[in-house]
């Protein structure tokens, strides 16, 4: 599936049937390469405290629901920790597995996710938001375009009333300054939002020289700045297993 200049300032019709997947688990899009065993770590100060996320390329998965039953995808593990007083005493709050597949035009397709979130007492808050392409009428979408075009909007995922994220290309030559790294130039700036959460908007910055997602500005209410801080966790205590107690409430 190629994208031409005629698509500028328009909505891209996401056409999975027109995509070719020769080696879908090789995620080497210059804006967001996802390699098995390689991590990206992010830090943010929020109203809840200090948050750290580690995103790591993991195993592969073969097959989803129809018409995605012959697609292989790269699993990406996302762990989120919180230190309420920013003292370095972190608690694992959320654990997510996302699945991505890259087509021959370097578009990265989002195939679904499993997620579970706990509170600091070990009680499960929710596993809402989990979905899988081809199950319950869920459709895969594109999370990063192989050929981004300014003004182009696209569906990133679709499960009615559960997962309806959208993306849009805002700029292709942004410079990003981080506290520990940079500057990074020629970065892709995107806007992400969902009609399910009015006012919830994120600006993401993907830098080809930095090798991936470098910065997220979460714009709902007070702006939260989520920065890339390296490929390893800082020298605090980061548990890696969620509590084994507390079933999630029934929806």
C-alpha positions, 0 to 999 in steps of 0.5 A, a space after each residue: 500500500 503506497 501513499 502519494 502526495 495526492 493524499 495530503 490534508 486528507 484522511 487515509 483509508 486504511 486498506 489492510 487487504 492492499 498491504 503486503 507483508 513479506 517480513 512483518 516482524 522486522 520493525 525497522 521503520 526509521 521513525 520507530 524501530 522495534 527490535 527484540 530485546 531493545 528497550 526505550 525508557 521514559 520519565 514523567 512527573 504527573 499529578 500522581 507522582 513520578 512515572 517511569 515506562 519501559 518499552 521493550 521489543 519481545 517475542 513474535 506472535 503468529 496469527 490473529 482473527 480473520 482476515 488477519 489469521 496469517 499475519 505474524 507480529 512483533 510483541 512489545 512489552 510496556 511496563 509502567 511504574 509509579 513513585 507517588 512521592 518521587 522518592 525512588 520507591 516505585 510500584 508496578 502499576 500497569 503491564 501491557 503487551 502490544 502487537 505490531 506488524 510492518 508491511 513492505 511499505 514500512 507502515 507499522 500496523 497495530 494488531 491489538 493489545 493486552 493490558 492490566 492495571 493495578 492500584 498501589 494496594 494490589 487491587 486490579 483496577 481494570 483490564 479495559 482496552 484490550 482488543 485483538 484484530 479480527 476478534 469481535 469486529 476489531 480492525 487493525 490500524 496504522 500506528 506509524 506511516 511508512 511515508 508520512 505526509 503533513 496533514 494526513 490523518 489515519 485510523 490507528 485501531 478500531 473496536 467500537 466503543 473500546 479502541 478508536 485511536 486516530 493519528 495525524 501527521 503535523 510536521 516532518 522537520 521538528 527539532 526536539 530538545 531533551 534534558 539528557 539528550 539532543 538536540 534531535 533534528 528532522 523529527 516526525 510530530 504526530 497528533 493522537 486522539 480518540 473520540 472516546 475521550 474528549 479533550 485527550 490529545 497527545 503530541 508525539 515526536 519520533 526522531 530518525 537519528 535518535 531511533 524512535 519515540 523521543 518525546 510525548 506531550 500529553 495535552 489533556 488538562 495540565 501538559 505532561 511531558 514524557 521524555 526518553 531517558 535512555 535504554 536502561 532503567 535508572 538506579 531505583 527499585 523497579 519490581 517487574 511482576 504485578 501483584 497476584 491478588 485482586 481480580 479485575 471488576 466485571 464490566 
